[in-house]
Amino acid sequence: MVLSDVGGRIAWLLLHLVERFGHPGNERAGIPPAVRHDLTQYEFAQIVGASRETVNKTLTDLVNREIIEVSPREIRILRPDRLRARID
């Protein structure tokens, strides 16, 4: 993770959170994997080693590209394949 850029580190973190603490979803029922959390963008930034502003821009970009959905205290992973590709 250390060698990735901020986008790759955020993608890794999101997938890791879903894997460890999230709900796997149900692809056949159209329910995406999701994780409920209490992390602020500042805390996300501390975890991935970036500024809060950079985290905000990266999350907004992922939302705009329909890779994730963000709501208060929950993130849904709409395209886990695209997040995995971002890590590599």
C-alpha positions as CSV (number, residue, x, y, z in Angstrom):
1,M,0.0,0.0,0.0
2,V,2.9,2.4,0.7
3,L,4.0,2.5,-2.9
4,S,0.5,3.3,-4.3
5,D,-0.7,6.8,-5.0
6,V,-3.5,8.3,-2.8
7,G,-6.3,6.9,-5.1
8,G,-4.8,3.4,-4.8
9,R,-4.5,3.7,-1.0
10,I,-8.1,4.8,-0.7
11,A,-9.3,2.0,-3.0
12,W,-7.3,-0.5,-0.8
13,L,-8.8,1.0,2.4
14,L,-12.4,0.8,1.1
15,L,-12.0,-2.8,0.0
16,H,-10.3,-3.7,3.3
17,L,-13.0,-2.1,5.4
18,V,-15.8,-3.9,3.5
19,E,-13.9,-7.2,3.8
20,R,-13.2,-6.9,7.5
21,F,-16.3,-5.0,8.8
22,G,-18.8,-4.7,6.0
23,H,-21.7,-6.5,4.5
24,P,-20.9,-8.6,1.4
25,G,-24.1,-7.6,-0.4
26,N,-26.0,-9.8,-2.8
27,E,-25.1,-9.4,-6.5
28,R,-28.2,-11.4,-7.7
29,A,-30.5,-9.1,-5.7
30,G,-28.6,-6.0,-6.8
31,I,-27.4,-5.2,-3.3
32,P,-23.8,-3.9,-3.4
33,P,-21.2,-4.6,-0.7
34,A,-21.2,-1.9,2.0
35,V,-19.6,-0.8,5.2
36,R,-21.1,1.3,7.9
37,H,-18.4,3.5,9.6
38,D,-17.9,6.4,11.9
39,L,-14.7,7.7,10.2
40,T,-14.4,11.3,9.2
41,Q,-12.6,12.3,6.1
42,Y,-9.8,13.6,8.3
43,E,-9.4,10.1,9.8
44,F,-9.5,8.5,6.3
45,A,-6.7,11.0,5.4
46,Q,-4.6,10.0,8.4
47,I,-5.0,6.3,7.6
48,V,-3.9,6.7,3.9
49,G,-1.3,9.4,4.5
50,A,-3.0,12.2,2.6
51,S,-4.7,15.6,3.2
52,R,-8.4,15.7,4.0
53,E,-8.9,17.7,0.8
54,T,-7.3,15.1,-1.3
55,V,-9.4,12.4,0.2
56,N,-12.5,14.4,-0.4
57,K,-11.6,14.9,-4.1
58,T,-10.8,11.3,-4.5
59,L,-14.0,10.1,-2.9
60,T,-16.0,12.6,-5.0
61,D,-14.3,11.3,-8.2
62,L,-15.1,7.7,-7.3
63,V,-18.8,8.8,-6.7
64,N,-18.9,10.7,-10.0
65,R,-17.5,7.6,-11.8
66,E,-20.2,5.5,-10.1
67,I,-17.6,3.2,-8.5
68,I,-18.9,3.9,-4.9
69,E,-21.9,5.6,-3.3
70,V,-21.4,7.6,-0.1
71,S,-24.1,8.4,2.4
72,P,-23.7,9.5,6.0
73,R,-21.9,6.7,7.9
74,E,-22.0,4.2,5.0
75,I,-20.1,3.5,1.8
76,R,-21.4,1.1,-0.9
77,I,-19.0,-0.4,-3.3
78,L,-20.8,-0.5,-6.7
79,R,-17.7,-1.6,-8.7
80,P,-15.3,-3.5,-6.6
81,D,-13.5,-4.7,-9.8
82,R,-12.7,-1.0,-10.6
83,L,-11.3,-0.4,-7.1
84,R,-9.2,-3.6,-7.3
85,A,-7.8,-2.4,-10.7
86,R,-7.0,1.0,-9.1
87,I,-4.8,-0.8,-6.5
88,D,-2.7,-2.6,-9.1
